[in-house]
Amino acid sequence: MPESPRKAGGQDDHPPIARAVFFDRDGTLMHEEDYCSEPARVRAIPGAGEALASLRHHGWLNIIITNQSGIGRGYFTGSDYEAVNAELSRQLGGGIDAAYHCADHPDIPTPRRKPGTGMIEEAIRDHQIDPKRSWFIGDKDIDIASGRAAGCRTILVLTGYGEKHRNCGADFVVPDVTAAISTILADDS
């Protein structure tokens, strides 16, 4: 699952038409593994692959937006990150359309690092996404803050660190990513 390329020249002349679901990775699509650097440690949330396929069938793009400070801290390499993403993609049946990561150290916050919206803005530009028709699903308050600031509706999942962030102001709070996707599809009908 390679990082999405940027379009040459920046802004596209076409209006945003696509709708997307942005996903945090660790604790949301896969079980939380602190600084996961080994594909053997990847365990996708049960049912997530089928749920992602259902979203795609209904016209949604599935995009990962993830902070990966383990790279910036020197705990693992960009290649390790790509290997973990490849294994997650395999376990999810290839249901991810693009992935964006921020390797910045949290002590030096940047606009790309959640709760900033930089990665979402890149995805919006790269895929002509309308954020008002899109959602952000994550297990932390920074995921919800990032999604909200970008103009998306938000869902907190209680997997990963979700229980600790239950009162973060998400539009919905659900047990896991499969329930989050069910919520989106029900809202869409």
ZAVEXLO-51319 format. One line per field, with one value per residue: residue in three letters; x, y, z of N, C-alpha, C in turn. Coordinates in pm, 1 decimal. Layout:
# ZAVEXLO-51319
residuo	Ala ...
neast	X ...
nnorth	Y ...
nup	Z ...
caeast	X ...
canorth	Y ...
caup	Z ...
ceast	X ...
cnorth	Y ...
cup	Z ...
# end
This chain:
# ZAVEXLO-51319
residuo	Met Pro Glu Ser Pro Arg Lys Ala Gly Gly Gln Asp Asp His Pro Pro Ile Ala Arg Ala Val Phe Phe Asp Arg Asp Gly Thr Leu Met His Glu Glu Asp Tyr Cys Ser Glu Pro Ala Arg Val Arg Ala Ile Pro Gly Ala Gly Glu Ala Leu Ala Ser Leu Arg His His Gly Trp Leu Asn Ile Ile Ile Thr Asn Gln Ser Gly Ile Gly Arg Gly Tyr Phe Thr Gly Ser Asp Tyr Glu Ala Val Asn Ala Glu Leu Ser Arg Gln Leu Gly Gly Gly Ile Asp Ala Ala Tyr His Cys Ala Asp His Pro Asp Ile Pro Thr Pro Arg Arg Lys Pro Gly Thr Gly Met Ile Glu Glu Ala Ile Arg Asp His Gln Ile Asp Pro Lys Arg Ser Trp Phe Ile Gly Asp Lys Asp Ile Asp Ile Ala Ser Gly Arg Ala Ala Gly Cys Arg Thr Ile Leu Val Leu Thr Gly Tyr Gly Glu Lys His Arg Asn Cys Gly Ala Asp Phe Val Val Pro Asp Val Thr Ala Ala Ile Ser Thr Ile Leu Ala Asp Asp Ser
neast	85.9 137.3 244.2 28.4 71.1 142.5 -40.2 95.5 178.4 7.7 -294.7 -596.8 -809.7 -1065.4 -1378.5 -1429.8 -1541.2 -1545.7 -1619.2 -1502.5 -1382.3 -1183.0 -933.9 -780.1 -491.5 -349.2 -498.2 -744.3 -800.6 -638.4 -533.2 -405.8 -63.0 205.4 420.8 443.5 646.4 687.7 569.9 466.3 338.6 101.2 -246.5 -541.0 -852.5 -1120.2 -1345.6 -1308.0 -1200.8 -1409.1 -1600.8 -1476.6 -1475.9 -1748.5 -1796.5 -1651.1 -1800.6 -2026.1 -1938.4 -1741.4 -1417.6 -1142.6 -919.7 -614.2 -496.6 -232.4 -34.1 305.1 521.7 723.0 906.4 1026.7 1134.8 1329.4 1278.8 1194.4 1212.6 1122.3 1086.0 1019.0 771.2 628.8 629.4 468.4 229.2 179.8 128.5 -99.1 -273.1 -290.7 -421.7 -660.3 -774.0 -695.3 -839.9 -784.3 -751.3 -561.2 -278.9 -158.4 109.9 261.8 575.0 678.9 823.0 645.8 713.4 774.9 547.9 374.9 189.4 105.6 97.5 -140.6 -316.6 -334.8 -435.0 -302.0 -234.5 -488.3 -573.7 -393.1 -480.3 -742.5 -690.9 -539.7 -723.6 -959.5 -1163.8 -1461.0 -1474.9 -1695.3 -1872.8 -1757.4 -1599.8 -1426.5 -1264.3 -1147.7 -942.8 -863.6 -862.0 -720.2 -759.2 -1030.7 -1037.9 -879.3 -1027.2 -1266.9 -1170.5 -1102.7 -1346.1 -1500.0 -1741.4 -1737.2 -1625.6 -1566.7 -1395.1 -1404.2 -1197.2 -839.2 -713.6 -957.1 -1148.5 -1037.1 -1079.4 -1342.0 -1511.0 -1456.9 -1596.7 -1684.7 -1899.7 -2027.9 -1997.3 -1870.5 -1841.2 -1634.6 -1444.0 -1600.1 -1860.6 -1857.5 -1841.7 -2083.4 -2253.8 -2199.8 -2286.9 -2557.3 -2638.8 -2606.2 -2806.3
nnorth	-115.8 165.7 503.2 766.0 931.1 1275.6 1504.0 1656.6 1999.0 2074.2 2206.2 2082.2 2134.6 2036.7 2010.7 1896.7 1567.7 1309.2 1089.6 996.7 765.7 825.7 663.6 605.6 407.4 219.2 54.1 104.1 3.5 -211.0 -421.4 -258.4 -209.0 -103.9 107.9 -52.6 -247.2 -477.7 -704.1 -950.8 -893.1 -774.5 -759.7 -759.0 -595.7 -809.1 -878.3 -637.0 -623.9 -719.4 -526.8 -294.3 -360.7 -348.5 -73.5 26.9 -86.6 67.1 307.6 454.4 589.7 441.5 545.6 559.4 750.9 824.6 879.5 818.4 819.2 656.1 625.5 879.4 882.9 698.0 429.8 248.2 194.3 367.4 169.9 -47.7 44.6 43.1 -234.0 -328.7 -200.4 -327.1 -588.9 -545.5 -453.7 -688.7 -856.6 -720.5 -766.4 -603.8 -367.8 -93.3 225.8 430.6 548.2 763.5 888.4 1033.4 1094.5 1255.4 1364.4 1381.1 1592.9 1799.6 1939.1 1938.4 2068.0 1842.1 1632.2 1456.7 1617.3 1791.4 1882.7 1826.2 1578.4 1485.0 1697.1 1667.2 1420.9 1490.0 1671.8 1507.1 1310.3 1431.9 1480.7 1546.1 1689.6 1741.8 1545.8 1327.8 1101.8 1051.1 797.5 686.9 600.5 779.2 1102.4 1287.3 1195.1 1240.4 1518.9 1600.1 1504.6 1649.5 1917.5 1916.3 1912.3 1683.5 1429.4 1240.0 936.9 764.3 474.7 206.5 31.2 -23.2 271.5 379.9 368.0 537.4 780.3 837.5 1058.3 1255.7 1410.8 1305.0 1243.6 997.6 710.9 393.7 29.1 -89.6 -85.4 -214.5 -171.3 105.4 142.2 25.4 216.3 438.4 341.7 300.2 561.3 661.4 554.4
nup	0.0 -116.7 -41.6 -133.2 -441.8 -511.1 -712.4 -1000.4 -994.8 -790.8 -699.4 -842.5 -1123.1 -1113.2 -942.6 -599.7 -582.6 -489.5 -214.7 104.5 352.0 613.5 793.2 1103.9 1170.0 1364.6 1631.2 1530.9 1257.6 1289.1 1561.8 1850.0 1863.7 2016.7 1849.0 1610.1 1417.1 1285.8 1050.1 1137.6 1374.7 1312.8 1339.4 1198.7 1271.0 1339.3 1076.2 950.4 688.0 520.9 578.6 478.5 207.6 158.8 195.8 -24.6 -231.4 -212.1 -306.5 -168.3 -89.1 77.0 309.8 477.3 748.9 933.7 1222.7 1263.1 1462.9 1548.6 1346.4 1331.4 1584.9 1563.8 1611.1 1422.6 1064.3 756.2 566.4 727.4 818.9 573.3 522.7 732.5 664.7 419.6 503.4 661.7 461.6 309.4 496.2 510.0 269.9 60.3 75.2 105.5 -30.3 -32.4 158.4 407.9 592.3 883.4 993.6 1185.2 1494.4 1803.0 1974.8 1815.5 1672.7 1362.8 1079.1 938.2 1116.3 1308.1 1568.4 1350.5 1014.4 782.4 643.1 573.3 413.2 199.7 96.9 23.1 -182.0 -358.3 -432.7 -502.8 -305.8 -126.3 174.6 338.4 281.1 385.4 625.0 939.4 1112.4 1421.1 1712.3 1904.4 2068.6 1913.5 1655.0 1615.9 1650.2 1433.0 1211.6 1247.7 1225.0 959.3 841.8 835.6 932.8 1238.0 1398.8 1691.7 1779.8 2016.4 2040.3 2065.1 2197.3 2252.5 2471.2 2662.1 2549.9 2524.5 2569.9 2376.6 2199.3 1957.0 1673.8 1675.0 1888.2 1889.8 1915.5 1746.2 1433.4 1241.4 1329.8 1308.8 1031.9 959.7 1074.0 909.1 659.3 714.8 762.3 512.5 362.2
caeast	0.0 229.4 195.2 -33.6 150.2 78.2 -58.6 187.2 119.9 -75.6 -440.1 -661.1 -917.1 -1194.9 -1436.0 -1428.1 -1658.4 -1539.7 -1640.1 -1404.9 -1373.2 -1045.2 -915.1 -656.3 -450.3 -325.3 -607.9 -869.3 -808.3 -563.6 -517.3 -298.4 70.4 289.9 531.2 446.5 748.1 703.5 446.2 414.1 258.3 -21.7 -371.0 -652.7 -975.3 -1206.6 -1455.8 -1274.7 -1183.1 -1540.9 -1667.0 -1414.0 -1526.8 -1884.8 -1784.6 -1610.4 -1915.8 -2119.9 -1879.8 -1651.8 -1274.1 -1091.8 -787.6 -549.3 -428.1 -170.4 91.4 402.0 638.7 829.7 1008.2 1097.5 1206.4 1434.8 1242.8 1186.5 1239.3 1013.3 1066.4 943.5 633.6 568.7 608.3 351.5 112.7 155.4 64.8 -235.2 -348.9 -317.7 -523.6 -786.4 -818.4 -662.9 -949.3 -740.2 -721.7 -440.9 -233.1 -73.3 165.5 346.8 681.5 731.3 827.1 538.8 765.1 786.7 424.3 368.5 52.1 71.8 76.0 -268.7 -449.1 -333.1 -514.1 -218.7 -247.2 -623.3 -574.8 -323.9 -569.7 -853.0 -637.3 -496.6 -835.3 -1077.4 -1260.5 -1541.8 -1469.3 -1827.5 -1941.4 -1663.3 -1596.4 -1299.2 -1280.8 -1024.7 -954.5 -807.7 -915.5 -653.5 -824.1 -1159.2 -1007.5 -829.5 -1140.8 -1356.5 -1106.7 -1103.1 -1483.9 -1561.2 -1811.4 -1639.4 -1666.6 -1466.0 -1408.6 -1359.5 -1078.6 -718.8 -721.4 -1088.0 -1214.6 -978.7 -1114.7 -1486.0 -1576.7 -1380.6 -1684.0 -1713.5 -2041.0 -2074.8 -1902.7 -1913.0 -1744.1 -1518.7 -1450.1 -1711.8 -1979.8 -1844.8 -1877.7 -2229.0 -2314.6 -2187.4 -2373.2 -2697.1 -2660.6 -2600.8 -2922.4
canorth	0.0 279.3 637.7 822.5 1037.2 1405.9 1544.9 1762.6 2132.0 2105.4 2207.1 2030.6 2223.1 1971.3 2025.7 1772.4 1485.6 1180.7 1086.4 904.2 738.9 830.6 573.1 588.0 268.7 139.0 63.3 125.3 -103.2 -325.3 -416.7 -168.7 -262.9 14.3 119.0 -177.5 -243.7 -612.8 -756.0 -1064.5 -841.9 -714.0 -836.8 -673.6 -610.2 -907.1 -825.5 -508.7 -639.5 -729.1 -397.2 -203.8 -397.8 -296.9 69.9 45.9 -123.1 179.1 427.2 527.5 563.8 404.4 607.9 560.3 873.3 772.4 928.5 710.3 884.0 557.5 653.3 999.3 851.3 602.1 295.5 165.4 268.2 380.8 37.6 -127.6 94.8 -7.9 -378.1 -344.3 -162.1 -431.8 -702.2 -504.4 -454.1 -829.8 -907.0 -649.9 -798.8 -495.2 -271.2 44.4 294.9 512.6 563.8 879.3 880.5 1142.7 1037.5 1359.5 1344.3 1460.6 1712.6 1902.7 1923.7 1998.4 2064.4 1708.3 1539.8 1472.0 1660.2 1875.8 1829.4 1820.7 1453.8 1482.7 1794.7 1605.3 1319.7 1562.3 1724.7 1398.0 1223.6 1516.7 1440.1 1647.7 1654.1 1751.8 1419.1 1224.9 1064.0 1009.6 696.8 665.9 557.1 881.0 1237.3 1357.8 1151.9 1310.4 1661.0 1615.6 1487.8 1765.6 2037.5 1904.3 1922.4 1550.8 1373.8 1158.6 821.5 707.5 332.0 175.9 -53.5 57.2 363.6 443.7 381.9 653.3 903.2 825.8 1189.4 1348.4 1490.6 1242.1 1238.0 866.2 625.1 257.1 -68.5 -116.0 -30.2 -272.6 -96.9 240.1 133.6 3.6 346.7 520.4 287.9 326.1 704.7 685.1 496.6
caup	0.0 -122.0 -12.7 -251.8 -503.9 -528.5 -850.8 -1041.2 -999.8 -674.0 -709.9 -962.0 -1166.4 -1097.7 -808.2 -523.7 -610.5 -419.9 -70.3 160.8 494.6 659.9 906.1 1177.2 1147.0 1484.8 1726.8 1457.9 1157.4 1343.4 1706.9 1893.0 1891.6 2028.3 1754.3 1532.8 1312.2 1232.4 991.3 1214.8 1487.0 1260.5 1351.6 1158.1 1348.7 1271.2 996.9 889.1 543.4 458.5 594.7 382.5 75.3 150.5 172.2 -165.1 -314.5 -204.2 -365.4 -77.4 -86.5 209.4 316.5 608.9 793.5 1054.9 1279.9 1283.8 1523.5 1566.9 1244.4 1376.6 1708.9 1531.9 1655.3 1302.4 940.7 660.6 504.5 825.1 811.8 449.0 537.7 819.2 584.6 320.0 572.1 696.2 336.5 277.0 588.2 482.6 134.8 -32.0 79.0 129.8 -155.4 -16.5 296.9 434.0 726.9 930.0 1076.1 1272.8 1639.1 1864.1 2040.3 1712.4 1596.1 1230.0 1027.9 888.6 1227.8 1377.7 1523.9 1231.7 902.6 662.1 566.6 516.2 303.6 86.6 39.8 -41.6 -307.8 -446.6 -475.5 -527.8 -202.8 -59.5 317.3 401.4 254.5 429.2 767.2 998.9 1217.5 1495.7 1851.8 1994.2 2054.4 1803.9 1530.8 1608.3 1629.9 1296.9 1121.9 1263.7 1170.7 813.6 794.4 825.8 1047.7 1309.1 1478.8 1780.9 1808.6 2152.1 2034.4 2085.4 2311.1 2248.1 2602.2 2731.3 2477.8 2502.0 2577.5 2292.0 2114.1 1827.1 1636.5 1718.2 1959.2 1859.9 1965.6 1661.6 1298.4 1165.7 1372.5 1252.3 889.9 957.3 1102.7 787.7 555.0 755.6 743.7 368.4 291.4
ceast	91.1 161.8 138.8 53.3 71.6 64.5 39.1 113.3 27.5 -223.4 -487.6 -776.7 -1055.6 -1248.4 -1431.2 -1557.1 -1662.1 -1577.1 -1550.6 -1434.6 -1224.3 -1035.7 -780.5 -617.9 -446.4 -436.2 -743.6 -890.6 -735.1 -553.7 -395.6 -172.9 161.6 408.6 549.6 543.3 765.8 571.1 384.4 326.2 124.6 -138.6 -486.0 -771.6 -1066.4 -1324.2 -1424.5 -1261.1 -1316.0 -1614.6 -1608.9 -1462.9 -1668.5 -1884.3 -1749.8 -1726.9 -2017.2 -2057.2 -1788.9 -1506.8 -1234.9 -947.0 -736.1 -477.8 -364.8 -42.8 181.1 531.5 751.3 941.2 1093.0 1178.4 1322.2 1405.4 1231.7 1201.8 1111.7 983.5 989.7 796.2 563.3 540.7 486.0 225.3 78.3 85.7 -77.9 -323.2 -385.0 -430.2 -660.1 -837.3 -794.5 -764.4 -912.4 -698.6 -595.2 -406.2 -138.3 -19.8 251.5 447.0 735.1 723.3 719.3 586.6 782.2 662.5 430.0 222.9 9.8 34.5 -60.5 -241.6 -449.5 -406.3 -433.1 -233.6 -384.7 -630.8 -503.7 -414.0 -686.2 -808.1 -605.1 -613.5 -965.1 -1193.0 -1333.5 -1543.8 -1605.4 -1910.8 -1859.9 -1664.8 -1452.5 -1329.6 -1147.2 -1051.3 -898.6 -872.2 -848.8 -711.6 -953.4 -1135.8 -961.6 -943.4 -1235.7 -1298.5 -1104.2 -1243.9 -1557.1 -1648.2 -1717.9 -1703.1 -1546.7 -1496.5 -1348.0 -1247.9 -956.7 -730.6 -859.3 -1156.4 -1165.4 -1023.3 -1264.4 -1557.1 -1508.9 -1467.2 -1709.2 -1863.7 -2105.6 -1962.1 -1955.4 -1805.6 -1618.5 -1542.1 -1564.9 -1842.4 -1976.3 -1887.3 -2026.8 -2303.3 -2312.1 -2283.6 -2521.1 -2732.7 -2671.7 -2727.4 -3044.0
cnorth	122.6 409.2 694.3 932.8 1166.6 1434.4 1658.2 1895.4 2164.5 2094.6 2154.7 2123.4 2163.6 1990.7 1892.3 1694.4 1357.7 1197.2 975.9 878.0 734.8 746.7 597.1 441.5 189.1 162.4 81.5 14.9 -229.0 -309.6 -331.1 -248.7 -141.8 5.9 -9.1 -164.9 -378.4 -663.2 -871.7 -1020.0 -782.7 -810.8 -741.8 -698.6 -707.3 -839.0 -696.7 -518.6 -643.2 -595.6 -293.6 -232.7 -344.8 -145.6 97.8 19.2 -8.9 313.2 510.4 491.9 533.8 449.9 608.7 694.3 837.8 845.7 807.1 768.2 785.6 575.0 772.2 976.6 754.3 459.8 198.4 255.8 283.8 249.2 -55.4 -87.3 38.0 -157.5 -406.8 -309.0 -269.1 -551.9 -667.6 -506.2 -597.2 -883.3 -842.4 -675.9 -687.2 -382.4 -127.1 106.9 378.9 519.0 682.4 864.3 1002.9 1083.5 1136.2 1322.1 1431.7 1587.1 1829.4 1891.7 1999.8 1994.1 1926.4 1614.3 1564.8 1521.7 1760.4 1807.3 1809.8 1694.9 1443.7 1578.5 1739.7 1503.8 1384.2 1613.2 1611.7 1320.3 1299.7 1479.7 1562.3 1613.4 1659.2 1624.7 1300.7 1207.8 1037.6 915.0 677.9 629.3 658.7 1016.5 1313.9 1318.9 1230.3 1459.3 1687.3 1605.7 1606.1 1890.7 2035.7 1911.4 1791.2 1521.5 1270.9 1045.3 775.4 559.5 303.7 72.8 35.5 140.6 428.7 464.6 505.4 786.0 911.7 961.6 1295.6 1430.5 1434.0 1244.6 1106.6 797.0 482.9 158.0 -87.0 -63.9 -90.3 -203.0 45.6 240.4 107.9 134.0 435.3 471.2 309.5 472.6 739.6 639.5 586.1
cup	0.0 -85.8 -142.4 -309.2 -510.5 -676.8 -881.4 -1042.4 -885.7 -700.7 -844.7 -996.1 -1144.6 -956.0 -733.6 -546.5 -529.1 -273.1 -16.5 307.2 525.6 786.1 971.1 1157.4 1277.1 1586.6 1661.1 1354.3 1202.1 1494.5 1740.2 1925.7 1898.2 1933.5 1673.5 1415.2 1243.4 1177.4 1070.4 1331.8 1442.9 1276.7 1318.8 1249.6 1273.2 1200.5 923.2 737.3 469.3 466.0 498.0 241.0 55.3 126.8 26.2 -259.6 -319.7 -245.7 -277.8 -105.6 57.9 219.9 460.5 628.7 928.2 1095.0 1302.6 1339.0 1553.1 1465.4 1290.8 1503.0 1684.9 1576.1 1538.4 1180.5 857.1 591.4 597.8 822.9 688.8 458.2 625.6 740.8 481.3 383.9 612.9 571.5 295.7 365.3 563.7 341.3 34.6 -31.9 105.9 -3.1 -149.0 131.3 304.6 575.5 755.2 1027.8 1179.4 1420.4 1703.4 1936.2 1943.2 1623.8 1463.6 1182.9 975.3 1002.7 1291.7 1518.4 1408.9 1117.2 775.1 579.5 502.0 398.2 180.3 17.6 -34.5 -178.1 -406.2 -506.7 -501.0 -434.9 -148.8 89.7 386.4 380.3 306.2 580.8 809.2 1113.9 1287.4 1639.8 1951.7 1968.4 1940.4 1668.5 1509.3 1581.9 1486.8 1196.0 1126.8 1198.8 1017.9 755.3 780.8 948.0 1109.9 1387.6 1561.0 1798.2 1945.5 2156.1 2055.0 2211.3 2326.4 2381.3 2677.1 2670.2 2449.4 2496.1 2491.3 2196.7 1976.2 1800.2 1680.7 1793.8 1943.4 1904.8 1879.9 1520.8 1217.4 1202.9 1317.6 1106.0 874.4 982.5 978.8 680.8 588.2 734.2 595.6 296.2 295.2
# end
